[in-house]
Amino acid sequence: MISFCPQCGHPTHQRIPAGDNRKRNVCGTCGYIHYENPRLVLGAVLEWQGDILLCRRAIEPRAGLWTLPAGFMENGESSEDAAARESREEAHAHADQMRLFTFIDVPAIDQVHVFYRGILRDGRHSPGEESLETALFSEARIPWSQLAFQTVRLTLEHYFEDRRAGEFKPRRLLTGKRAKRLVRWTV
Amino acid sequence: MISFCPQCGHPTHQRIPAGDNRKRNVCGTCGYIHYENPRLVLGAVLEWQGDILLCRRAIEPRAGLWTLPAGFMENGESSEDAAARESREEAHAHADQMRLFTFIDVPAIDQVHVFYRGILRDGRHSPGEESLETALFSEARIPWSQLAFQTVRLTLEHYFEDRRAGEFKPRRLLTGKRAKRLVRWTV
């Protein structure tokens, strides 16, 4: 929600612009329309000798809990770039052979979470600024009760399910408060 | 690019916030950080008795050219909701049996285009406010030279290729000026 025009600094008001059908913040002075849209969060499941790389979060939300490397996609990069960059930043990890894996709608918080799967190039990792520690976990040792986010848990569940079945199938999921229940599809 | 703080209306300046590694517009008065991230465009390939629904654009960019129903995903909706809503708004079309089909990075314009494929429920369609006309096209009659966007062309090419092969395979593509060449992967 915004109160002032980012272009001219004058107050904005909620109204439906011409040709639109929903309320936006519109500047009363210069006419600038402020659109707000869902953000993409990109992450990666990186495997090394059968183990999966996780990061323990140093920052809120969910500080102290474990996550896959992930974060907001930035302007000017591709989704694969974003997943690889987050792996570098959060775990000093180099991602290879990346394939799209889960596409998860989280409408309750206006986000779409997309996870790639790939290989941890050389097995090396160490905590970046946003991580307390990084570690490789076998399926049996994944800290399921200490995972930071539902989309990370869902992605890991599908990863191990597919790995056991011998075939990775990209998945689309709908989650969050607005979904009456969690919905899972094979893409 | 913004010049004034949307929260307090005072001038913003480009600087790297603490704990970040890239320049953002930051308010010198209240400290608000203005993040700008890629936007999701959602669309649909809707089939009816073998034909595909296209819309001729009434608005810029590319007014007068043909497109699949598509537009910016809105806060509070899922990606499938967005593709179905755009189909209703642009073509008064009802989408059924939607499956994720193409996921296309367009980093040159800070967008990700995602197309679902589905069925036009009852064969009915007519132009919405943003369309001059709507029509169903057989593969042979698709107006390839009159398509509005590269991502629409790529999605249609893959759709017909997969339909001929008898199996739809979700695709991830990287396109735009920053890609040295167009890159295509099966997800």
Interface residues (C-beta under 8 A of the other chain):
Chain A: I2 S3 F4 C5 P6 Q7 C8 G9 H10 P11 T12 G19 N21 R22 N25 H34 Y35 E36 N37 P38 R39 L40 I59 F72 M73 E74 N75 G76 E77 S78 S79 E80 D81 E89 R99 L100 F103 D105 P107 D110 V112 V114 E129 E130 P170 R172 L174 R178 A179 W185 V187
Chain B: I2 S3 F4 C5 P6 Q7 C8 G9 H10 P11 T12 G19 N21 R22 N25 H34 Y35 E36 N37 P38 R39 L40 I59 F72 M73 E74 N75 G76 E77 S78 S79 E80 D81 E89 R99 L100 F103 D105 P107 D110 V112 V114 E129 E130 P170 R172 L174 R178 A179 W185 V187
